[in-house]
Amino acid sequence: MAKSKFVYVTYIATTVDRLWQALLDAEFTRQYWGQDNVSDWKPGSRWEHRRGDGTGTVLIVGKVVENDRPRRLVVTWADPADAANTAVHSRVTFEVEPINKMVRLTVTHDELPSESDMMRKISNGWPRVLSSLKSLLETGKPLDTWANQSMSCSPA
């Protein structure tokens, strides 16, 4: 089966450390994503993407592949039903690079089956999530990216 890749690049007026915290801290991710990213973030450790509504429902699971703080984070990404089937896991790489008084964030989601439901979800979801992250870091207010439920499509 052919594999696809999705790449999103954004520039954010923030510091590398603040962006890194925003990517890994569950309380921070809940503000702009509505979800908690939970792990100890050590290579080989499990990570979970949990609903931030207090139910703790696990939406996405994976393993931490690489953590080169604060430059690069690589995780696998899968539906919880596919947790044991690593052949269907995709991979997300976050690359953080300081540029003057801003940070370039590149998110690459690859190893995705072409024309899959996950590809459709992340193609719509990552731009929304990362725009909300940018807004939160620059203005102190996240975007209500899931307000229009007919367009709702979290990367999860």
Buried (B, 14 or more C-beta within 10 A) or exposed (E): EEEBEBEBEBEBEBBBEEBBBBBBBBEBBBBBBBBBBBBEBEEEEBBBBBBBEEEEBBBBBBBBBEBEEBBBBBBBBBBBEBBEEEEBBBBBBBBBEBEEEBBBBBBBBBBBBEEBEBBEBBBBBBBBBBBBBBBBBEEEEBBEBBEEEEEEBBBB
